[in-house]
Amino acid sequence: MLRLPFVYGDGDEHLSTIPAIVERMKWHPAQTFSLAHQRDVARAFELALTGVADGRIVNIADDAPTTLYDMARAVGVTVESTAQPLNNPWWGRVDGTLGRTLGFIPTIITLNQAVRESIL
């Protein structure tokens, strides 16, 4: 079983919904989330089809949890900041260690890479 993080890329509109989600859900804009680009999610499924993950729950994620601020900025939008502390700074993150030991290595290692390569 693959457990996916926030998935984005290749023309979908997930990132463009971030400002509205932050407002509607009252999420802290500095909250971080584990991400994975669609291309790497496809690679993870290809790896899983080899049977290497059979009987396991495998988290898939890139190399750097990303703030909601940065997700919004990636699509040219600014979200309002707050001085409130984060209630649970680890919520939204997954540990991708098992996936790495099974052979999953993301090719899009950060959202910043995706922005530089124009593959949002």
N, C-alpha and C positions, 0 to 999 in steps of 0.2 A: 504494500500500500504506500503510495506517495502522498505526502502531506505538503501542499503547496502554500507558499506565502502570497503576498500581494503580487499578482502577475500583471505585467505591462509589456507594451512594445508592438512594433510593426503595424502602427496605424490604429490600434484600439484606442478607446477614449477613457480608460481607467484613470490615468493621471489627471485629465482635465476635470474629472468629477471631484477631485480632492478638496478644493475650497468649499464646495457645497456640503460635502460630507463632514468636514471639520465643523462647519456652522451647525448643521442639523444634528449631528451626534454629540456636539459640545466636546469634541476631542481637543486635547492640548496640541497646539501646532508644533511643539518640539518633540512630540511623541515619535519614537522611531519604529519602523516596521522593516522586517526582512522582506526582500524583494527577489524576484526572478524574472528575467526577460523571457518572452515567449519562446525564443529560439532555444534557450537553455532548458525550459520546461519540456520542449519536444525531445531534446537530447536525454533528459532524465527518463522520459517514458521509453525511449529506445533502449536505454540501459536496463530499465526494469523488465522489459520484454525478454532480455537474455536470461532471466531467472535469478540474477544476482541478489535481488531484494526479496525474493520469495519468503513469506512468513515473517516479514519485518515491516515496521512502520518507519519510513525514511523521509526525513524533512529535506526539502529542496530549497536552497537559498543562494544568493550571490554572496560576495565577500564583505559587504558593508551595510548594516541596517541604516536606513535613511529616514530623516525627519519629514514630517508632513510639510514643513516649510520648504525643504529642498524639492520634494515631489511637486509642489505647486509651482515653485520657481522654474522647474524644468520645462513647464509648459507656458511660462511667461506670466504667471499669476502670483500675486502676493497675498498671503493670508495674514490676518491681524495677529500681532504678538500678544503675549500675556506675561504678567509677572507671577502668576500662580505656579506653584511647584507641580511637578508631575506626580500623580498619585501612584502609578505603578510603571516605572520606566522600562521594565522588562516585558510588559504586555505588548504583543505585536511582533515579538522576535521568536525565531526558531533556531535551534542548534543544528547546523548542517554537517556536523562531524561524521555521523554514520554514513551519510551520502558520499562524503569525500573518501572514506575508507573503502567504500564499495566501487569507487571509480568515477563518481560524478564530479566533474571539474567545470565550473561555469566559464563560458567564453566571454560573457558580458559580466565583468566582475563588479561593476558598480553602475548606479544610475548615471553618474557623471560620464562614464565611458559611453553609455548609450546616447547621451546628449551630444557629446563630441562627435560621435559617428552618425548622428542624425537617424537613429533607428528607434525612435519613440513611436 
